[in-house]
């Protein structure tokens, strides 16, 4: 079994299960994976079994070109009922599905880990998540109190949107209370732009969900809250992923800031978007952020060295908090 800085993969999994999710003896734990992540899912399942005898592994059908099949999600929702702790270790995200939302509403402590690799799992076990939580909470409070957000980058991002009345959300890495959830690795503060208010241009210069590390930046104009005129060498890949779900899938759904000082830019968007000093903007489903765009897709694009202004005040300048 691989090791990282003297820690085995089993030790990393155990640390996350107990430290981030608070799993203890006698609690029920469900590990969900698809065939693409079955080996990693099995490793985390075995770690869970060493903590509690009430652990189960559930392998679901892999997503197709257009994402998760509705029947797969319906069966998954039935399976998620009644567990204290749930881990979603899948090739594509289940974070923005009704199945995840309902499980959390019923009290599950849940970690969503789309696309996670062994290397990212090792790094996810390194941070002091109390410090990550404190940093994320402060930023989410700032976002909740804001009216407008502007994001600029050297490659060409220059976008502004309204967030008045929207609620900031933090991903702390500490899911030890009933009904709490987030990613592993964790570390971000985010908010949903008010629908129809985003205007300008977004240039994703590092990575994009389902694409990974970009060959060259993706440019997209933003009008009336939606991405239009997407261009770049991998633009067709992004358009083909979004197009089957209609025009609303191009909605600018989320703005987030990374707060994890142990995360590294690696080409896996799950980890890239958590790196301290990065920003990300997502397209697609925004229901988790208080919006009404309920499409079965949510794709994050990571921007490096952003300058971020909140109500005209600079809080990040070229990737450094000021």
C-alpha positions as CSV (number, residue, x, y, z in Angstrom):
1,X,0.0,0.0,0.0
2,X,1.5,3.4,-1.0
3,X,2.8,5.8,1.7
4,X,3.1,9.6,1.8
5,X,5.3,11.4,4.4
6,X,5.4,8.3,6.6
7,X,1.6,7.8,6.5
8,X,-0.1,4.8,4.8
9,X,-3.2,5.2,2.8
10,X,-5.1,3.2,5.5
11,X,-3.9,5.7,8.1
12,X,-4.9,8.7,6.0
13,X,-8.4,7.1,5.5
14,X,-8.7,6.4,9.2
15,X,-7.7,9.9,10.1
16,X,-10.3,11.5,7.8
17,X,-13.1,9.1,9.0
18,X,-12.4,9.9,12.6
19,X,-11.2,13.4,12.4
20,X,-13.3,15.0,9.7
21,X,-16.5,12.9,10.0
22,X,-16.3,11.8,13.6
23,X,-17.0,8.2,12.9
24,X,-17.1,6.1,16.0
25,X,-17.9,2.5,17.1
26,X,-21.5,1.6,16.8
27,X,-22.3,4.2,14.1
28,X,-23.4,3.2,10.6
29,X,-21.2,4.2,7.7
30,X,-21.9,3.8,3.9
31,X,-19.1,4.1,1.3
32,X,-20.5,4.7,-2.2
33,X,-18.3,4.3,-5.3
34,X,-18.5,3.6,-9.0
35,X,-16.3,1.1,-10.8
36,X,-13.8,3.8,-11.7
37,X,-13.1,4.5,-7.9
38,X,-13.9,1.0,-6.6
39,X,-10.3,0.3,-5.3
40,X,-10.1,3.5,-3.4
41,X,-13.7,3.0,-2.1
42,X,-12.8,-0.5,-0.9
43,X,-9.7,0.9,1.0
44,X,-11.8,3.5,2.8
45,X,-14.5,0.8,3.5
46,X,-11.9,-1.4,5.2
47,X,-10.7,1.5,7.2
48,X,-14.3,2.2,8.3
49,X,-14.7,-1.5,9.3
50,X,-11.8,-1.1,11.7
51,X,-13.7,1.7,13.5
52,X,-17.3,0.3,13.4
53,X,-18.8,-3.0,12.5
54,X,-21.8,-1.2,10.9
55,X,-20.0,-0.3,7.7
56,X,-21.2,-1.1,4.1
57,X,-19.8,-0.7,0.6
58,X,-22.2,0.1,-2.3
59,X,-21.0,0.2,-5.9
60,X,-23.2,2.1,-8.3
61,X,-23.3,2.1,-12.1
62,X,-20.8,4.5,-13.7
63,X,-22.1,7.7,-15.2
64,X,-22.6,7.9,-19.0
65,X,-21.7,10.7,-21.3
66,X,-24.6,12.8,-20.1
67,X,-23.9,12.2,-16.4
68,X,-25.8,10.0,-13.9
69,X,-28.7,8.0,-15.1
70,X,-32.0,9.0,-13.3
71,X,-32.6,5.3,-12.3
72,X,-29.1,5.2,-10.7
73,X,-29.9,8.3,-8.6
74,X,-33.3,6.9,-7.6
75,X,-31.8,3.7,-6.4
76,X,-29.0,5.5,-4.7
77,X,-31.4,7.8,-2.8
78,X,-33.1,4.7,-1.3
79,X,-29.7,3.3,-0.3
80,X,-28.6,6.4,1.5
81,X,-31.4,6.4,4.0
82,X,-30.6,5.9,7.7
83,X,-26.8,6.0,7.7
84,X,-24.9,8.2,10.2
85,X,-21.9,8.8,7.9
86,X,-21.8,8.6,4.1
87,X,-18.8,8.9,1.7
88,X,-19.4,9.5,-2.0
89,X,-16.2,8.3,-3.8
90,X,-17.2,8.6,-7.4
91,X,-15.7,9.6,-10.8
92,X,-18.2,12.4,-11.2
93,X,-19.8,14.6,-8.5
94,X,-23.0,13.6,-6.7
95,X,-22.8,16.8,-4.5
96,X,-25.5,18.6,-6.4
97,X,-28.1,15.9,-6.5
98,X,-31.4,15.5,-4.6
99,X,-30.2,12.2,-3.3
100,X,-27.3,14.0,-1.5
101,X,-29.5,16.8,-0.3
102,X,-32.2,14.6,1.2
103,X,-29.6,12.3,3.0
104,X,-28.1,15.4,4.7
105,X,-31.5,16.8,5.5
106,X,-32.3,13.5,7.3
107,X,-29.2,14.0,9.5
108,X,-26.3,12.2,7.7
109,X,-22.8,13.5,8.0
110,X,-21.5,13.3,4.4
111,X,-18.3,13.8,2.5
112,X,-18.4,14.0,-1.3
113,X,-15.1,13.2,-3.0
114,X,-15.6,13.3,-6.8
115,X,-12.5,12.1,-8.8
116,X,-10.3,11.8,-5.7
117,X,-7.0,10.1,-6.2
118,X,-4.6,8.4,-3.8
119,X,-2.3,11.4,-3.8
120,X,-5.1,13.9,-3.0
121,X,-6.4,11.6,-0.2
122,X,-3.0,11.7,1.4
123,X,-2.9,15.5,1.2
124,X,-6.4,15.7,2.5
125,X,-5.3,14.2,5.7
126,X,-2.6,16.8,6.3
127,X,-4.4,20.2,7.2
128,X,-5.4,21.5,10.6
129,X,-9.1,21.6,9.7
130,X,-10.0,23.8,12.6
131,X,-7.8,26.5,11.1
132,X,-9.3,25.8,7.6
133,X,-12.7,26.0,9.2
134,X,-12.0,29.4,10.9
135,X,-10.6,30.9,7.7
136,X,-13.6,29.6,5.7
137,X,-16.1,30.9,8.1
138,X,-14.7,34.4,8.1
139,X,-14.8,34.5,4.3
140,X,-18.3,33.1,4.1
141,X,-19.5,35.7,6.5
142,X,-17.9,38.4,4.3
143,X,-19.6,37.0,1.3
144,X,-23.0,36.8,3.1
145,X,-22.8,40.5,3.9
146,X,-21.7,41.6,0.4
147,X,-23.7,43.2,-2.4
148,X,-21.4,42.9,-5.4
149,X,-18.3,40.8,-6.2
150,X,-15.8,41.5,-8.9
151,X,-13.1,39.0,-10.0
152,X,-10.1,39.9,-12.3
153,X,-7.1,37.9,-13.4
154,X,-4.1,38.5,-15.6
155,X,-5.3,36.0,-18.3
156,X,-8.4,38.1,-18.8
157,X,-11.1,37.4,-16.3
158,X,-13.2,40.5,-15.6
159,X,-16.6,39.6,-14.2
160,X,-19.0,41.2,-11.8
161,X,-22.1,39.8,-10.2
162,X,-24.6,40.6,-7.4
163,X,-24.9,38.5,-4.3
164,X,-27.2,40.6,-2.3
165,X,-29.5,38.4,-0.2
166,X,-27.5,35.3,-1.0
167,X,-25.9,33.3,1.8
168,X,-22.2,32.4,1.9
169,X,-21.4,28.8,2.4
170,X,-18.2,27.3,3.9
171,X,-16.6,23.9,3.3
172,X,-14.7,23.4,6.5
173,X,-13.6,19.7,6.5
174,X,-15.3,19.2,9.9
175,X,-18.5,17.2,9.4
176,X,-19.1,16.1,12.9
177,X,-22.6,17.4,13.5
178,X,-25.7,15.8,12.1
179,X,-26.7,17.2,8.8
180,X,-23.3,18.6,7.8
181,X,-21.5,17.9,4.6
182,X,-18.8,19.0,2.2
183,X,-15.8,17.9,0.2
184,X,-12.7,16.0,1.1
185,X,-10.3,17.6,0.7
186,X,-12.1,20.6,2.0
187,X,-11.4,24.3,2.3
188,X,-13.5,26.9,0.6
189,X,-15.9,29.8,1.1
190,X,-18.5,30.2,-1.6
191,X,-21.7,31.9,-2.6
192,X,-24.2,31.7,-5.5
193,X,-24.4,34.8,-7.7
194,X,-28.0,36.1,-8.0
195,X,-29.3,34.6,-11.2
196,X,-29.1,36.9,-14.3
197,X,-26.6,39.3,-12.7
198,X,-23.2,38.1,-13.8
199,X,-21.6,40.1,-16.6
200,X,-18.2,40.3,-18.2
201,X,-15.7,37.6,-19.1
202,X,-14.4,34.5,-17.3
203,X,-11.0,32.9,-18.2
204,X,-10.5,29.5,-16.6
205,X,-6.7,29.2,-16.6
206,X,-6.0,26.1,-14.6
207,X,-8.5,23.2,-14.5
208,X,-12.2,22.4,-15.2
209,X,-14.4,19.7,-13.8
210,X,-14.5,16.6,-16.0
211,X,-11.8,18.0,-18.2
212,X,-8.9,18.3,-15.7
213,X,-5.8,20.3,-16.3
214,X,-6.4,22.6,-19.2
215,X,-4.1,22.7,-22.3
216,X,-4.8,26.4,-22.6
217,X,-7.3,28.7,-20.9
218,X,-11.0,28.5,-21.6
219,X,-12.5,31.9,-22.4
220,X,-16.2,32.6,-22.0
221,X,-18.2,35.8,-22.2
222,X,-20.9,36.2,-19.6
223,X,-24.2,37.9,-20.3
224,X,-27.3,38.0,-18.2
225,X,-25.8,35.5,-15.8
226,X,-24.9,32.8,-18.4
227,X,-21.7,31.8,-20.2
228,X,-21.8,32.4,-24.0
229,X,-19.2,32.3,-26.8
230,X,-17.0,29.7,-25.0
231,X,-13.7,29.4,-26.8
232,X,-10.3,27.6,-26.4
233,X,-8.8,24.3,-27.5
234,X,-11.1,22.3,-25.1
235,X,-14.2,24.5,-25.4
236,X,-16.0,21.8,-27.4
237,X,-15.6,19.4,-24.5
238,X,-17.2,21.8,-22.1
239,X,-20.0,22.7,-24.5
240,X,-20.8,19.1,-25.2
241,X,-21.0,18.3,-21.4
242,X,-23.4,21.2,-20.8
243,X,-25.5,21.4,-24.0
244,X,-27.7,18.3,-23.4
245,X,-29.2,20.0,-20.4
246,X,-30.3,23.2,-22.2
247,X,-29.4,26.8,-21.9
248,X,-29.8,27.0,-18.1
249,X,-26.8,24.6,-17.7
250,X,-24.6,27.6,-18.7
251,X,-25.8,29.6,-15.7
252,X,-23.0,31.0,-13.5
253,X,-23.9,29.0,-10.5
254,X,-21.1,29.5,-7.9
255,X,-18.2,31.7,-6.9
256,X,-15.7,30.3,-4.4
257,X,-12.4,31.0,-2.8
258,X,-9.9,28.3,-1.7
259,X,-8.8,28.3,2.0
260,X,-6.7,25.1,2.4
261,X,-3.0,25.8,2.8
262,X,-2.1,22.1,2.3
263,X,-3.9,21.6,-1.0
264,X,-1.8,21.7,-4.2
265,X,-2.6,22.6,-7.8
266,X,-2.6,19.2,-9.4
267,X,-5.1,19.2,-12.2
268,X,-7.9,17.6,-10.1
269,X,-10.5,20.3,-9.7
270,X,-11.7,18.8,-6.4
271,X,-8.3,19.7,-4.9
272,X,-7.4,22.7,-7.1
273,X,-10.4,24.7,-6.0
274,X,-9.4,24.3,-2.4
275,X,-5.9,25.8,-2.8
276,X,-5.5,28.9,-0.6
277,X,-5.6,32.0,-2.8
278,X,-7.4,30.4,-5.8
279,X,-10.9,31.3,-7.0
280,X,-13.4,29.2,-8.9
281,X,-16.5,29.9,-10.8
282,X,-19.0,27.1,-11.7
283,X,-21.6,26.6,-14.4
284,X,-24.8,24.6,-13.9
285,X,-26.8,23.6,-10.9
286,X,-27.1,26.3,-8.2
287,X,-29.9,24.9,-6.0
288,X,-27.4,24.2,-3.2
289,X,-26.5,27.9,-3.3
290,X,-30.1,29.2,-3.1
291,X,-30.8,29.4,-6.9
292,X,-33.4,27.8,-9.0
293,X,-31.3,26.2,-11.8
294,X,-31.9,22.5,-11.1
295,X,-30.0,20.7,-13.9
296,X,-28.0,17.5,-13.3
297,X,-24.6,19.1,-13.8
298,X,-22.3,21.5,-11.9
299,X,-18.8,22.1,-13.3
300,X,-16.2,24.2,-11.5
301,X,-13.4,26.2,-13.3
302,X,-10.3,27.2,-11.3
303,X,-8.6,30.6,-11.6
304,X,-5.1,31.2,-10.3
305,X,-3.8,34.4,-8.8
306,X,-7.2,36.2,-8.8
307,X,-7.9,39.7,-7.6
308,X,-11.2,39.8,-5.8
309,X,-13.1,43.0,-4.9
310,X,-16.2,42.8,-2.6
311,X,-18.3,46.0,-2.7
312,X,-15.3,47.7,-4.2
313,X,-12.9,46.7,-1.5
314,X,-9.9,44.4,-2.5
315,X,-9.7,41.3,-0.3
316,X,-7.4,39.3,-2.5
317,X,-4.8,40.7,-4.8
318,X,-3.2,38.4,-7.3
319,X,-3.9,35.4,-5.1
320,X,-2.8,36.9,-1.8
321,X,-5.2,37.9,0.9
322,X,-4.9,41.6,1.9
